[in-house]
């Protein structure tokens, strides 16, 4: 059950990443180029893969979920999606705070 909840959270993070990439790509298409900060964000978002970036240990004593990598990117560019993951799944994603 816990693994299933995390899997749904990961699916929702993938959706948030894809939606933000689409918004930035549309803006780039409309204006011909992005502001440097937005271009940096787009490059960073394209490197994300929630399936690989999030790990977990699922047992009845101490389930734990964490960012394996790219945690700071999620926290910087998708803080609402990370908050939603934590609220809906019921686990705080550790890691990524000081990368």
Backbone torsions as a table, in degrees:
resi	resn	phi	psi	omega
1	UNK	NA	-45.3	-178.9
2	UNK	-64.5	-42.1	178.6
3	UNK	-62.3	-38.3	178.4
4	UNK	-64.6	-41.1	178.0
5	UNK	-63.1	-42.0	178.7
6	UNK	-66.3	-39.3	179.0
7	UNK	-60.4	-41.2	177.3
8	UNK	-65.5	-40.2	176.4
9	UNK	-60.8	-39.7	178.6
10	UNK	-66.5	-40.7	176.5
11	UNK	-59.0	-43.1	179.5
12	UNK	-66.7	-36.4	175.6
13	UNK	-65.2	-41.1	177.5
14	UNK	-59.7	-41.2	178.8
15	UNK	-63.1	-43.6	179.6
16	UNK	-63.5	-41.6	178.0
17	UNK	-61.8	-49.7	-178.7
18	UNK	-60.4	-43.0	-179.3
19	UNK	-64.1	-41.9	-179.9
20	UNK	-67.2	-39.4	176.7
21	UNK	-61.2	-44.5	179.5
22	UNK	-60.8	-40.6	178.9
23	UNK	-62.8	-47.0	-179.1
24	UNK	-66.8	-39.2	178.0
25	UNK	-65.9	-37.6	177.1
26	UNK	-65.2	-42.7	178.2
27	UNK	-63.0	-41.2	178.2
28	UNK	-63.7	-39.9	179.6
29	UNK	-66.4	-39.8	-178.4
30	UNK	-71.1	-45.4	-173.5
31	UNK	-96.4	-7.1	179.3
32	UNK	87.5	-25.7	175.5
33	UNK	-163.9	162.4	-179.5
34	UNK	-101.7	160.0	169.2
35	UNK	-63.0	152.8	-178.0
36	UNK	-54.2	-39.5	179.8
37	UNK	-65.6	-39.4	179.2
38	UNK	-70.7	-37.2	176.7
39	UNK	-63.5	-40.5	176.9
40	UNK	-63.1	-42.5	178.2
41	UNK	-61.8	-45.9	-179.9
42	UNK	-60.3	-45.3	177.9
43	UNK	-59.8	-42.7	-179.5
44	UNK	-66.8	-42.2	-179.1
45	UNK	-65.2	-34.7	179.3
46	UNK	-65.3	-18.4	179.3
47	UNK	-87.3	-9.8	-175.4
48	UNK	-79.3	141.4	173.2
49	UNK	-145.9	93.4	-175.7
50	UNK	-53.1	-31.6	178.6
51	UNK	-61.2	-37.2	179.9
52	UNK	-92.1	-26.4	-172.9
53	UNK	-81.8	-18.4	-176.3
54	UNK	-115.8	130.0	178.0
55	UNK	-119.4	165.4	178.9
56	UNK	-158.6	155.1	174.0
57	UNK	-121.7	114.4	-172.8
58	UNK	-111.8	107.9	173.2
59	UNK	-149.4	166.3	-173.7
60	UNK	-75.1	-11.7	-179.1
61	UNK	-92.9	-42.4	-173.2
62	UNK	-155.1	74.8	176.2
63	UNK	-70.1	138.1	-176.4
64	UNK	-142.6	137.3	179.8
65	UNK	-128.3	137.4	-175.0
66	UNK	-149.2	164.3	171.4
67	UNK	-82.8	120.5	174.1
68	UNK	-72.4	-40.1	179.4
69	UNK	-157.9	164.1	177.1
70	UNK	63.8	17.3	-179.6
71	UNK	-58.9	-40.0	-179.6
72	UNK	-66.3	-31.3	178.0
73	UNK	-67.6	-44.9	176.9
74	UNK	-60.8	-45.7	-177.6
75	UNK	-67.2	-32.5	-178.8
76	UNK	-77.0	-47.4	-171.6
77	UNK	-100.1	-19.8	-177.1
78	UNK	-132.6	48.6	-175.9
79	UNK	-61.4	-34.7	179.5
80	UNK	-67.0	-38.6	178.7
81	UNK	-67.0	-37.6	177.1
82	UNK	-66.5	-44.1	177.8
83	UNK	-60.6	-42.1	179.4
84	UNK	-63.8	-42.2	176.4
85	UNK	-56.1	-52.0	-176.8
86	UNK	-62.9	-41.7	-180.0
87	UNK	-67.6	-45.6	-174.9
88	UNK	-77.0	-36.2	-177.8
89	UNK	-85.0	-30.3	178.5
90	UNK	89.5	14.0	178.1
91	UNK	-128.9	139.0	174.5
92	UNK	-81.7	128.2	176.4
93	UNK	-79.3	111.2	178.6
94	UNK	-84.7	159.5	-179.2
95	UNK	90.0	160.1	177.2
96	UNK	87.8	-8.1	-177.6
97	UNK	-73.1	-40.2	-174.2
98	UNK	-124.5	23.9	-179.7
99	UNK	-65.0	NA	NA
